[in-house]
Amino acid sequence: MTYDYDLFVIGAGSGGVRAARFAAGYGARVAVVESRYLGGTCVNVGCVPKKLFVYGAHYAEDFQQAKGYGWEFDAQARFDWSTLVANKDKEIERLNGIYRNLLLNSGVTLLDGHGRIVDANSVEVEGKRYTARHILIATGGWPQIPQIPGYELAISSNEAFYLKELPKRVLVVGGGYIAVEFASVFNGLGALTTLLYRGDLFLRGFDGAVRNHLKDELAKSGMQLQFNADIVRIDKQVDGSLQATLKDGRVLEADCIFYATGRRPMLDNLGLENAGVELDGRGFIKVDEHYRSSTPSIFAIGDVIGRVQLTPVALAEGMAVARQLYKPDEYRKVDYSMIPTAVFSLPNIGTVGLTEEQAREQGYEISVFESRFRPMKLTMTDCQERTLMKLVVDAGTDRVLGCHMVGPEAGEIIQGLAVALKAGATKQIFDETIGVHPTAAEEFVTMRTPVSA
């Protein structure tokens, strides 16, 4: 049978664009359809603008700390929210253009509109039908807000990037990295910020020492932390402010209630049922180890399959699909072990490998090395923030199983150490590595005495 395209990609986010570009580079005829914005969540309402906002919030600390180094300001520093948002918008627009050019210059056909699967080899876009030998679903995720009374008064991360003004009082609901990051942003920019989470402690799945250390540092920064708490209804007041009633009967007031309580796969009106594409028990597309769905001609990657929901993982999965289909001699499976990640809270978290809890659960006999210290940069300031560094080591083989940090530039430092852990570095190799002095990072190669075993 003759098809219009070899590969039809639904979704021009990070994974979809990567798959489309490389498939086209391998000689395939490729089309991509996107109904919202090029670059997906990460570029438009996720990783990139979030990191820009984090940079903006961090300047408040920089200005305060600069006084200890002799810097004086003629007037008090003043922050303008509209400037941050406008400049962010310009940068995102620039990146949208880059993504468009990457696709077009690769020979990919770019279609604007909503793509809906008609059958195993057909997609309809704005009333026109296209056929393809293979279809790739890469539509990403979407924030979800519990539908309690008044839920429509709350916002998600999608809307947070476009607020007309910085709220004076913000209530952030959630315990994942998005909640922690945005709470840090609002708090750093001067809003009275409360982080509310229904569990005992946020960032479930991260190392226990990391979670507790960050809790202490956020409390030092003035953020209000409310654990074992949940909202049952939201009401709007006469003055426009919001009132959140909690399960225990308490009432909290805010100008903005921000929900970061999870994301769902964006599968709305995709027509999966028309092609017999099956979902798993959590509502994600069920795929095999090669990202092939229950319908052999249809593949899926990224947040819609619910494996590791990180942009670099979606990129790797997109590359794997392109190679598998059109460059099989270069194909290799995505390795989901030792994936480094960062939480851009203030202070940052960087982590790779097993947590102490995971290592023990998996039966390892481990040695744990920790260092907590006040960074050198802060010694001439009033700031009492402390950094945490931690190594989890297999006592039997001496291999470093996990590396965790809370502190400035944690993500930058962990990226380098991830290479070492991926290569199987032992604690002895860490010990024999000469440190870069004076840096915080050198602490990872100078910890000699375990704190527990």
C-alpha positions, 0 to 999 in steps of 0.5 A: 500500500502507498502511504502519504507519509512513512511516519506521522507524529502527533505532538511537537513536544521534545520527544515528537520533534526529536523523533520526527527530525531524525526519522526525516534525516534517515530518509523517511517522509515525516509529518508532525501535527501540533494543536498548541505550541511548538516545543510542548510543555517543556519549552512553553509552560514547563522546564524552560520558563520555570527555570527562568522564573527560578533565576529571577527569584534567586536574584533576591538572595544575590542582592541581599548577600552582596552586602557582605561583599561590600556592595551597596545600593542607592535604593532598595531593589525593586522587582517588576513581575510584568518585565519578567513575564514579558521577557520570558514570552520573548524567549519562548517565542524565540525558541518556538521559532527554533523548533519550527526551523529545526523541523522544516529544515529537516524536511518535515511537513508541519501541520497546525491543528488537532490530529485525531486517529481514524484507523491504524494508518490514518490521521485526520487534521482539520477535516483532512485525512492523511495516511502513514505507515507508522503513527507516533503519539507524543502529546505529553501531559496536562495538569489536573486539579481535583474537582472540589467545590470552587476548583475553577478558582484555582490555577495550574502551572499552565496559567502561572506563567501568564499571571497579570501580576504577582499575587501578594499571598499564594497557596501552593497545593501539592508535594511533587517537584512542580509544587516545591519549585513554584513555591520557591519562585513565589516565595523568592519573589516576595509573595507570602507563600504557603506550601500545603501537602496532604502527606507527611512530607513532600517529594515522595520518592526522593532520599529521606535526608534530601526531603528533610534537609529541604524542608528545613531550608524552605522553613528558614526562607520564610515559607509556610509549610502545611503537611497532612493538610488538604483543601475541601472547598475554595470560595471567592470573597467580596474583595476578590481574594480566595478562601480555602477550607481545609479538611480539619476545618481551618480556613486559609486566605490567599490571592492565588491558589496554585495546584500542582497535584499531578499530571495526566496523559493528554489523550483527549479526542485522539481517537485511540479507540478507532485503532484499538490502542489499549491503555494500562490501569493508570490510563497511560498508553500501553507499549512494549519495550520498543514503544509499540502499542497494542496496534503494531503501526502505532507507537507512543513515547514520553508522558503518555506512556507514564514511564519516566516523565522527564524531557531528556527521557522523551528525547531518548525515546524519540531517538530510539523510535526513529532509529528502530524504524529507519536506522536499525543498525544504530538502534539501542534501547533506552537505559532507564537506570541512573537517570539524573534529575534536578528540582529547581527549588531554592536551594536546588536538589540534584540526584542520581541513582538509588536513595538510601531507602531504595538501596535498603529495600533492594537488599543492599548492605550499604555505607552512607556518607553525608556532609552538611556545611555552610557554603563558602559564598555565604560565610561573609553574609547573614544567610544561614543556608546549609548544603547537603551532599550524600553518597550511598555505597554498596558495602560489598562491591564499593560501587556508588549506588546513589548521589544526592545534593541540596544546595546551589547549582546542585543540578550542574554538579550532579550531571557530571557525577551521573557520568561517573555512576553510569560508568560504575564508579566505586567509592575508592575512585571518588576518594582517589579523585583530586578535588577542585579547590575551593569548591562545594563540589570537591566535598563529594570526593573528600567524604571519608567516614560513613555516617551509617552502615 
